Amino acid sequence: MSINKDIADAGLSQRAGLIVYLKNASDQYKLRHFGDIVYFSKRMRYCVLYIDDSDIDYELSEISHLDFVDRVEISEKDQLDLDSKHIEKQLIEMSEKAEIELQKRQKENEDILK
């Protein structure tokens, strides 16, 4: 089962993440009106803002037209496949690659010692 499906089945409101790039770092507080700021980078001048998924089109256009906003992107986190079978498959592939790499290194170390 997918985590997103579990959340929808539980009756919780879906949230969407927006990455908002700012012209001036001090303007990030003005975005509180639109949703929840969960991360802010002063050096990189961007923040991650979560809003209700049902309002995403309207909020995206409103935020992108603000004079202190450089650009807005929709987070790709929601497009991730979080199905347990998919994650299991990825873990198996990663462990197989790691095992092959370990065997190569052991062989190289044996060759060096000879």
C-alpha positions as CSV (number, residue, x, y, z in Angstrom):
1,M,0.0,0.0,0.0
2,S,1.1,3.6,-0.6
3,I,1.5,6.0,2.2
4,N,-0.4,8.7,0.3
5,K,-3.3,6.3,-0.1
6,D,-3.2,5.5,3.7
7,I,-3.4,9.2,4.4
8,A,-6.3,9.7,2.1
9,D,-8.2,6.7,3.6
10,A,-7.7,8.1,7.1
11,G,-9.5,11.3,6.1
12,L,-6.5,13.6,6.5
13,S,-6.2,16.5,4.2
14,Q,-3.5,16.1,1.6
15,R,-0.7,18.6,1.7
16,A,1.5,19.8,-1.2
17,G,5.0,21.2,-0.8
18,L,6.1,24.4,-2.6
19,I,9.7,25.6,-2.9
20,V,9.5,29.4,-2.9
21,Y,12.7,31.2,-4.0
22,L,12.8,34.8,-2.6
23,K,14.5,37.9,-3.8
24,N,15.2,39.0,-0.2
25,A,15.6,36.5,2.6
26,S,13.7,38.7,5.1
27,D,10.5,38.4,3.2
28,Q,9.9,34.8,4.1
29,Y,7.6,35.8,7.0
30,K,5.1,37.2,4.5
31,L,4.4,33.6,3.3
32,R,2.9,32.5,6.6
33,H,-0.4,33.8,5.2
34,F,-0.4,31.0,2.6
35,G,0.6,27.9,4.6
36,D,3.1,26.4,6.9
37,I,6.8,27.2,6.4
38,V,8.7,24.0,7.3
39,Y,12.2,25.0,6.2
40,F,13.9,28.2,5.4
41,S,17.5,28.8,4.0
42,K,18.7,32.3,4.6
43,R,21.9,31.7,2.5
44,M,20.1,30.2,-0.5
45,R,17.0,32.4,0.0
46,Y,14.3,29.8,-0.4
47,C,11.7,28.2,1.9
48,V,9.6,25.1,1.8
49,L,5.9,25.8,2.3
50,Y,3.2,23.3,2.8
51,I,-0.4,24.1,1.6
52,D,-3.6,22.2,1.2
53,D,-3.5,20.1,-2.0
54,S,-7.0,21.3,-3.0
55,D,-5.8,24.9,-3.2
56,I,-2.5,24.4,-5.0
57,D,-3.4,26.0,-8.3
58,Y,-4.8,29.1,-6.8
59,E,-2.0,29.5,-4.1
60,L,0.7,28.8,-6.7
61,S,-0.5,31.6,-8.9
62,E,-1.0,34.0,-6.0
63,I,2.5,33.3,-4.6
64,S,4.3,33.5,-7.9
65,H,2.8,37.0,-8.6
66,L,4.1,38.4,-5.3
67,D,6.8,41.1,-5.9
68,F,9.3,39.6,-3.4
69,V,9.1,36.0,-4.9
70,D,11.7,35.1,-7.6
71,R,10.0,31.7,-8.6
72,V,7.9,28.9,-7.2
73,E,8.3,25.1,-7.8
74,I,6.0,22.3,-6.7
75,S,7.9,19.8,-4.6
76,E,8.5,16.4,-6.3
77,K,8.2,14.6,-3.0
78,D,4.6,13.8,-3.7
79,Q,5.5,12.1,-6.9
80,L,7.7,9.6,-5.1
81,D,6.6,6.0,-5.3
82,L,6.3,5.0,-1.6
83,D,4.8,1.6,-2.2
84,S,6.4,-1.0,0.1
85,K,7.0,-3.4,-2.8
86,H,8.8,-0.7,-4.7
87,I,11.0,0.2,-1.7
88,E,11.7,-3.4,-1.1
89,K,12.9,-3.9,-4.6
90,Q,15.2,-0.8,-4.4
91,L,16.7,-2.1,-1.1
92,I,17.4,-5.5,-2.7
93,E,19.1,-3.9,-5.7
94,M,21.2,-1.7,-3.5
95,S,22.3,-4.6,-1.3
96,E,23.2,-6.7,-4.4
97,K,25.3,-3.8,-5.7
98,A,27.0,-3.3,-2.3
99,E,27.8,-7.0,-2.1
100,I,29.4,-7.0,-5.6
101,E,31.5,-3.9,-4.6
102,L,32.6,-5.5,-1.4
103,Q,33.7,-8.6,-3.3
104,K,35.7,-6.5,-5.7
105,R,37.5,-4.7,-2.9
106,Q,38.3,-7.9,-1.1
107,K,39.8,-9.3,-4.3
108,E,41.8,-6.1,-4.8
109,N,43.1,-6.3,-1.2
110,E,44.1,-10.0,-1.7
111,D,45.9,-9.1,-4.9
112,I,47.8,-6.3,-3.1
113,L,48.9,-8.6,-0.3
114,K,50.3,-11.2,-2.7
